[in-house]
Each structure stands twice: as C-alpha cells, then as structure tokens.
Amino acid sequence: MFLKSIFFLIAVGLSSANELRRPEGRIIGGTYVPIEDVPWQVALLVGTSHICGGSIYNKWTILTAAHCVYGEITEHVSIRAGSSLKNFGGQHVNVSKIIIHEEFNKETLDNDIALLILEKPLDTNNTLIKPIELAQEPPSPGTNVLVTGWGSMYSKPLDFYPQILLGVNLTVVDTASCREKYNLELPKPVVCAHQSGKDSCQGDSGGPLVTWPNPKLVGIVSGGPHNCATTYPGFYTDVASFRDWILKTINKLY
C-alpha cells in the first residue's frame, strides 16, 4: 500500500516540545543560502510554528503543496518572505484564502499543489522578495536543480530543524526509473530528483525546486521515502503540468 511505503512528512516547530503531526515535506547535506540568492522562498507558518515552505508567484500569491494546508483554518496561516530566518525578519503577511487543487488526493498525493492568497501584497521592489518564473516544461533527466528550505538536517530519529535557510543541489532523475525504484505508483504528475547523501527532508514540503543556475520553478517539495537521503529519489509536484491551472485560477481572482 502507498501509505505503508511512503512517508507523508511531519510538520514540526523547532521549539515545540509536543510535535504537531501532520502531512509535510522532507535539507540534508546542504549549506546556508542567503535569501537574496533565492528571493522567491517563503516560510509557511501556522500560528507561530513553521510547517512548510512556499514560492512567490506574484506579490499576492504563494505556491505551496496542497498537503501543507489541507484542513487548515485560513486565519491561522501566514507566510514570511525576504528573510533567511524562518521566524524573524522580512515581511510577515497573513493568508486570506487557500485554494487547493480540486483533484488533490490526500491519500496518494496526486495533484499536490495549492495557492495562498495574501491579505496584503508583498513588497517585491527589493532584492530580498522576488517572484519565480514557472517552468513551461518538465526538466530533463540530468538537469541540475536546487531545493531550499528550513527542513530537518538529519533523518529520523535525529531530526534537527535549523533556524537558517539551507539549500542543496540535486539531479533530476528519469520519472520512469523513479517509479521503478519505488516499485509502486507515485503521485501524478511528479519530478524526481536525487543526489547521494543529499535530500530535502521533514519541514521542506511546499518549498521550491528550481533549475540552477538559471532559476525556474520546476517542482514543489511533496514527498519521498520514510528516511531522507537514501537511495530513493525525492518526488516533487511537476509545476509545468499545473501551469495552466495556476494561470487560470489566478486570472479568476484578479
């Protein structure tokens, strides 16, 4: 069964003694990334706790994973942009509307994508807060990509959640071989990426996977094996496949 084989990642606040268990994403083997290098990155908060990442599409709109916000009360959700620290600095803005893909399946993680509409616009007229261009087609196998987030630096049972933003370079893996590796159906549609000893991990869900060094958003951190940084690739929602959905949904709003 899918649920027995794939870890639907767990959201945790660094300072929380009692971990809040929820679907979440899975950076291991990474290094510090200044926010000016990845100004599209945001932290997604519920209350005061960091739960996931996200990407700036425009000054009003954030892209994230559907499983990050599924079942959440909008009034409790906010984002922090323009800071390498998940709980300090930058611009902190409340979310006014959550739009989850209408065909999202919380059991299989199919169509794992959501839009967050902000209560007020981000200040994108600086070097720390900038939108990211959407990919128009999925990345080819072998493409160099960068994933960033505030997720765990270690796999269980040694979870450690950093305060500063980390990033790691991965390589896109052929989707067919990725499915064969898992020996089961993966969510649809996805991009798989891997690098020995490196991975996104708990706390990174919803965050950006971008081509590097010419950044375009190709993926949204979705899931992977129970333990991070194994021989199994992580899988990411394929942004190019949802480009039309994103544009049509936003056009209805503005």
DRENDO-1510 file (C-alpha; in Angstrom, 1 decimal, always signed):
<recs>
REC; n; res; u; v; w
REC; 1; MET; +0.0; +0.0; +0.0 .
REC; 2; PHE; +1.2; +3.5; -0.8 .
REC; 3; LEU; +0.6; +4.8; +2.7 .
REC; 4; LYS; +2.8; +2.0; +4.2 .
REC; 5; SER; +5.7; +2.7; +1.8 .
REC; 6; ILE; +5.8; +6.5; +1.5 .
REC; 7; PHE; +6.3; +8.8; +4.5 .
REC; 8; PHE; +3.8; +11.7; +4.4 .
REC; 9; LEU; +6.2; +14.0; +6.1 .
REC; 10; ILE; +5.7; +15.5; +9.5 .
REC; 11; ALA; +5.5; +19.2; +10.3 .
REC; 12; VAL; +7.3; +20.3; +13.5 .
REC; 13; GLY; +8.1; +23.6; +15.2 .
REC; 14; LEU; +11.7; +23.8; +16.3 .
REC; 15; SER; +10.7; +24.9; +19.8 .
REC; 16; SER; +7.7; +22.7; +20.2 .
REC; 17; ALA; +8.0; +20.1; +22.9 .
REC; 18; ASN; +5.0; +18.2; +21.6 .
REC; 19; GLU; +5.4; +17.7; +17.9 .
REC; 20; LEU; +2.3; +18.5; +15.8 .
REC; 21; ARG; +1.9; +15.6; +13.4 .
REC; 22; ARG; +0.7; +16.5; +10.0 .
REC; 23; PRO; +1.5; +15.7; +6.4 .
REC; 24; GLU; +4.6; +17.6; +5.5 .
REC; 25; GLY; +7.7; +17.6; +3.3 .
REC; 26; ARG; +11.1; +16.3; +3.8 .
REC; 27; ILE; +17.5; +19.6; +3.7 .
REC; 28; ILE; +20.2; +17.1; +4.3 .
REC; 29; GLY; +23.8; +17.6; +3.1 .
REC; 30; GLY; +23.0; +21.3; +2.3 .
REC; 31; THR; +24.6; +24.6; +3.1 .
REC; 32; TYR; +23.4; +28.1; +4.2 .
REC; 33; VAL; +21.6; +30.0; +1.4 .
REC; 34; PRO; +21.2; +33.9; +1.7 .
REC; 35; ILE; +17.7; +34.9; +0.9 .
REC; 36; GLU; +18.9; +37.3; -1.8 .
REC; 37; ASP; +20.1; +34.2; -3.7 .
REC; 38; VAL; +16.6; +32.6; -3.6 .
REC; 39; PRO; +14.3; +35.6; -3.0 .
REC; 40; TRP; +11.2; +33.6; -4.1 .
REC; 41; GLN; +11.4; +31.4; -1.0 .
REC; 42; VAL; +8.9; +31.9; +1.8 .
REC; 43; ALA; +8.3; +30.2; +5.1 .
REC; 44; LEU; +4.8; +28.9; +5.8 .
REC; 45; LEU; +3.5; +29.3; +9.3 .
REC; 46; VAL; +0.5; +28.0; +11.3 .
REC; 47; GLY; +0.2; +30.1; +14.3 .
REC; 48; THR; +3.9; +30.7; +15.3 .
REC; 49; SER; +5.1; +27.4; +14.1 .
REC; 50; HIS; +6.9; +26.8; +10.8 .
REC; 51; ILE; +5.3; +23.9; +8.9 .
REC; 52; CYS; +6.3; +24.2; +5.3 .
REC; 53; GLY; +7.9; +26.3; +2.5 .
REC; 54; GLY; +6.5; +28.1; -0.5 .
REC; 55; SER; +7.4; +30.1; -3.5 .
REC; 56; ILE; +6.3; +33.6; -4.6 .
REC; 57; TYR; +4.4; +33.7; -7.8 .
REC; 58; ASN; +3.5; +37.3; -7.6 .
REC; 59; LYS; +3.1; +39.9; -4.8 .
REC; 60; TRP; -0.3; +38.5; -3.9 .
REC; 61; THR; +0.2; +34.8; -4.5 .
REC; 62; ILE; +2.2; +31.9; -3.0 .
REC; 63; LEU; +2.6; +28.4; -4.4 .
REC; 64; THR; +2.9; +25.5; -2.0 .
REC; 65; ALA; +2.0; +21.8; -1.6 .
REC; 66; ALA; -1.7; +21.1; -1.0 .
REC; 67; HIS; -0.9; +18.7; +1.8 .
REC; 68; CYS; +0.7; +21.5; +3.8 .
REC; 69; VAL; -2.6; +23.4; +4.1 .
REC; 70; TYR; -5.2; +20.7; +3.8 .
REC; 71; GLY; -7.6; +21.1; +6.6 .
REC; 72; GLU; -6.0; +24.3; +7.9 .
REC; 73; ILE; -8.1; +27.3; +9.0 .
REC; 74; THR; -7.1; +30.3; +6.9 .
REC; 75; GLU; -7.0; +32.7; +9.8 .
REC; 76; HIS; -4.2; +30.6; +11.4 .
REC; 77; VAL; -1.9; +30.6; +8.3 .
REC; 78; SER; +0.7; +33.2; +7.4 .
REC; 79; ILE; +4.0; +33.5; +5.4 .
REC; 80; ARG; +7.3; +35.1; +6.0 .
REC; 81; ALA; +9.2; +36.4; +2.9 .
REC; 82; GLY; +12.5; +38.2; +2.5 .
REC; 83; SER; +14.4; +36.5; +5.4 .
REC; 84; SER; +16.8; +33.6; +5.7 .
REC; 85; LEU; +15.3; +33.1; +9.2 .
REC; 86; LYS; +12.0; +31.3; +9.4 .
REC; 87; ASN; +10.8; +33.1; +12.5 .
REC; 88; PHE; +12.4; +36.6; +12.2 .
REC; 89; GLY; +12.8; +39.5; +9.8 .
REC; 90; GLY; +11.5; +40.1; +6.3 .
REC; 91; GLN; +7.8; +40.6; +5.7 .
REC; 92; HIS; +5.2; +38.6; +7.6 .
REC; 93; VAL; +1.8; +38.5; +5.9 .
REC; 94; ASN; -1.4; +36.7; +6.8 .
REC; 95; VAL; -3.1; +34.4; +4.3 .
REC; 96; SER; -6.7; +35.4; +3.3 .
REC; 97; LYS; -7.6; +32.5; +1.0 .
REC; 98; ILE; -6.4; +28.9; +0.5 .
REC; 99; ILE; -7.0; +27.3; -2.9 .
REC; 100; ILE; -6.3; +23.6; -3.0 .
REC; 101; HIS; -6.3; +21.8; -6.4 .
REC; 102; GLU; -9.8; +20.4; -6.8 .
REC; 103; GLU; -8.4; +16.9; -7.6 .
REC; 104; PHE; -5.9; +16.7; -4.8 .
REC; 105; ASN; -5.9; +13.3; -3.2 .
REC; 106; LYS; -4.6; +13.3; +0.4 .
REC; 107; GLU; -4.1; +9.5; +0.3 .
REC; 108; THR; -2.0; +9.3; -2.9 .
REC; 109; LEU; -0.7; +13.0; -3.0 .
REC; 110; ASP; -1.9; +13.3; -6.6 .
REC; 111; ASN; -2.2; +17.0; -7.7 .
REC; 112; ASP; -0.3; +18.1; -4.6 .
REC; 113; ILE; -0.5; +21.9; -5.2 .
REC; 114; ALA; -2.2; +24.9; -3.6 .
REC; 115; LEU; -2.3; +28.7; -4.0 .
REC; 116; LEU; -2.2; +31.0; -1.0 .
REC; 117; ILE; -3.7; +34.4; -1.5 .
REC; 118; LEU; -2.3; +37.1; +0.8 .
REC; 119; GLU; -4.1; +39.7; +2.8 .
REC; 120; LYS; -1.8; +42.4; +1.6 .
REC; 121; PRO; +0.8; +42.5; -1.2 .
REC; 122; LEU; +4.4; +41.7; -0.7 .
REC; 123; ASP; +7.0; +44.4; -1.4 .
REC; 124; THR; +8.7; +43.0; -4.4 .
REC; 125; ASN; +10.6; +46.2; -5.2 .
REC; 126; ASN; +13.7; +45.0; -3.4 .
REC; 127; THR; +16.4; +42.2; -3.8 .
REC; 128; LEU; +15.0; +40.0; -1.0 .
REC; 129; ILE; +11.5; +39.4; -2.2 .
REC; 130; LYS; +11.0; +38.4; -5.9 .
REC; 131; PRO; +8.7; +36.1; -7.8 .
REC; 132; ILE; +10.0; +33.0; -9.5 .
REC; 133; GLU; +9.2; +32.2; -13.1 .
REC; 134; LEU; +7.3; +29.0; -13.7 .
REC; 135; ALA; +8.8; +26.3; -15.9 .
REC; 136; GLN; +7.0; +25.7; -19.2 .
REC; 137; GLU; +8.1; +22.0; -19.4 .
REC; 138; PRO; +9.3; +19.4; -17.0 .
REC; 139; PRO; +13.1; +19.3; -16.5 .
REC; 140; SER; +15.1; +16.7; -18.5 .
REC; 141; PRO; +16.9; +13.9; -16.6 .
REC; 142; GLY; +20.3; +15.1; -15.6 .
REC; 143; THR; +19.2; +18.7; -15.1 .
REC; 144; ASN; +20.9; +20.4; -12.1 .
REC; 145; VAL; +18.3; +21.7; -9.6 .
REC; 146; LEU; +18.4; +23.4; -6.2 .
REC; 147; VAL; +15.9; +22.7; -3.4 .
REC; 148; THR; +15.8; +25.1; -0.4 .
REC; 149; GLY; +14.0; +25.1; +3.0 .
REC; 150; TRP; +14.2; +25.0; +6.8 .
REC; 151; GLY; +13.6; +21.3; +7.0 .
REC; 152; SER; +15.5; +18.7; +9.1 .
REC; 153; MET; +19.2; +18.4; +8.6 .
REC; 154; TYR; +19.1; +14.8; +9.6 .
REC; 155; SER; +16.8; +11.9; +9.1 .
REC; 156; LYS; +14.9; +10.3; +11.9 .
REC; 157; PRO; +15.5; +9.6; +14.7 .
REC; 158; LEU; +17.8; +12.6; +14.8 .
REC; 159; ASP; +15.6; +15.4; +13.4 .
REC; 160; PHE; +17.1; +18.8; +13.8 .
REC; 161; TYR; +15.4; +21.9; +12.4 .
REC; 162; PRO; +17.6; +24.8; +11.6 .
REC; 163; GLN; +16.6; +28.5; +12.0 .
REC; 164; ILE; +18.5; +29.5; +8.9 .
REC; 165; LEU; +17.6; +28.7; +5.3 .
REC; 166; LEU; +19.6; +25.8; +3.7 .
REC; 167; GLY; +19.9; +24.6; +0.1 .
REC; 168; VAL; +21.2; +21.6; -1.7 .
REC; 169; ASN; +21.9; +20.7; -5.3 .
REC; 170; LEU; +20.2; +17.6; -6.7 .
REC; 171; THR; +20.0; +16.0; -10.2 .
REC; 172; VAL; +16.7; +15.3; -11.9 .
REC; 173; VAL; +16.0; +11.5; -12.3 .
REC; 174; ASP; +14.0; +9.9; -15.1 .
REC; 175; THR; +10.4; +9.5; -13.8 .
REC; 176; ALA; +10.1; +6.0; -15.2 .
REC; 177; SER; +13.1; +4.8; -13.4 .
REC; 178; CYS; +12.0; +6.7; -10.3 .
REC; 179; ARG; +8.7; +4.8; -10.3 .
REC; 180; GLU; +10.5; +1.5; -10.9 .
REC; 181; LYS; +12.7; +2.3; -7.9 .
REC; 182; TYR; +9.7; +2.7; -5.6 .
REC; 183; ASN; +8.1; -0.4; -7.2 .
REC; 184; LEU; +4.7; +1.3; -6.9 .
REC; 185; GLU; +2.6; +4.2; -8.2 .
REC; 186; LEU; +4.0; +7.6; -7.4 .
REC; 187; PRO; +1.7; +10.7; -7.2 .
REC; 188; LYS; +0.9; +12.2; -10.6 .
REC; 189; PRO; +2.4; +14.3; -12.0 .
REC; 190; VAL; +5.9; +14.5; -10.4 .
REC; 191; VAL; +9.5; +15.3; -10.9 .
REC; 192; CYS; +12.0; +13.1; -9.2 .
REC; 193; ALA; +15.4; +14.4; -8.0 .
REC; 194; HIS; +18.3; +12.7; -6.2 .
REC; 195; GLN; +22.0; +13.1; -5.1 .
REC; 196; SER; +23.9; +10.7; -2.9 .
REC; 197; GLY; +23.8; +11.9; +0.7 .
REC; 198; LYS; +21.6; +14.9; -0.1 .
REC; 199; ASP; +17.9; +15.4; +0.0 .
REC; 200; SER; +15.0; +17.6; +1.1 .
REC; 201; CYS; +13.6; +16.4; +4.4 .
REC; 202; GLN; +10.9; +16.9; +7.1 .
REC; 203; GLY; +9.9; +20.6; +7.1 .
REC; 204; ASP; +10.7; +21.3; +3.4 .
REC; 205; SER; +7.4; +20.4; +1.9 .
REC; 206; GLY; +5.8; +23.0; -0.3 .
REC; 207; GLY; +9.1; +24.6; -1.0 .
REC; 208; PRO; +10.8; +25.3; -4.3 .
REC; 209; LEU; +12.7; +23.0; -6.6 .
REC; 210; VAL; +14.3; +25.3; -9.2 .
REC; 211; THR; +16.7; +24.8; -12.1 .
REC; 212; TRP; +20.2; +26.1; -11.3 .
REC; 213; PRO; +22.0; +28.4; -12.1 .
REC; 214; ASN; +19.1; +29.8; -14.3 .
REC; 215; PRO; +16.2; +29.5; -11.9 .
REC; 216; LYS; +12.8; +28.5; -12.9 .
REC; 217; LEU; +10.3; +26.7; -10.7 .
REC; 218; VAL; +10.1; +23.1; -11.8 .
REC; 219; GLY; +8.9; +21.4; -8.6 .
REC; 220; ILE; +7.2; +21.7; -5.3 .
REC; 221; VAL; +8.5; +19.5; -2.5 .
REC; 222; SER; +5.9; +16.8; -2.0 .
REC; 223; GLY; +7.3; +13.6; -0.5 .
REC; 224; GLY; +9.8; +10.7; -0.5 .
REC; 225; PRO; +10.9; +7.6; +1.4 .
REC; 226; HIS; +10.4; +7.4; +5.2 .
REC; 227; ASN; +14.1; +8.2; +5.7 .
REC; 228; CYS; +15.7; +11.1; +3.9 .
REC; 229; ALA; +18.9; +10.9; +1.8 .
REC; 230; THR; +18.6; +7.3; +0.9 .
REC; 231; THR; +19.0; +5.6; -2.5 .
REC; 232; TYR; +15.4; +6.6; -3.2 .
REC; 233; PRO; +14.8; +10.0; -5.0 .
REC; 234; GLY; +12.5; +12.6; -3.5 .
REC; 235; PHE; +9.5; +13.4; -5.5 .
REC; 236; TYR; +8.2; +16.9; -6.3 .
REC; 237; THR; +4.9; +18.2; -7.8 .
REC; 238; ASP; +5.6; +18.9; -11.5 .
REC; 239; VAL; +4.9; +22.6; -11.8 .
REC; 240; ALA; +4.9; +22.6; -15.7 .
REC; 241; SER; +2.0; +20.2; -15.6 .
REC; 242; PHE; +0.0; +22.7; -13.5 .
REC; 243; ARG; +1.0; +25.9; -15.2 .
REC; 244; ASP; -2.4; +26.2; -17.0 .
REC; 245; TRP; -4.2; +25.5; -13.7 .
REC; 246; ILE; -2.2; +28.1; -11.9 .
REC; 247; LEU; -2.7; +30.8; -14.5 .
REC; 248; LYS; -6.5; +30.1; -14.9 .
REC; 249; THR; -7.0; +30.1; -11.2 .
REC; 250; ILE; -5.2; +33.4; -10.7 .
REC; 251; ASN; -6.9; +35.0; -13.7 .
REC; 252; LYS; -10.3; +34.3; -12.0 .
REC; 253; LEU; -9.1; +36.1; -8.9 .
REC; 254; TYR; -7.5; +39.3; -10.3 .
</recs>
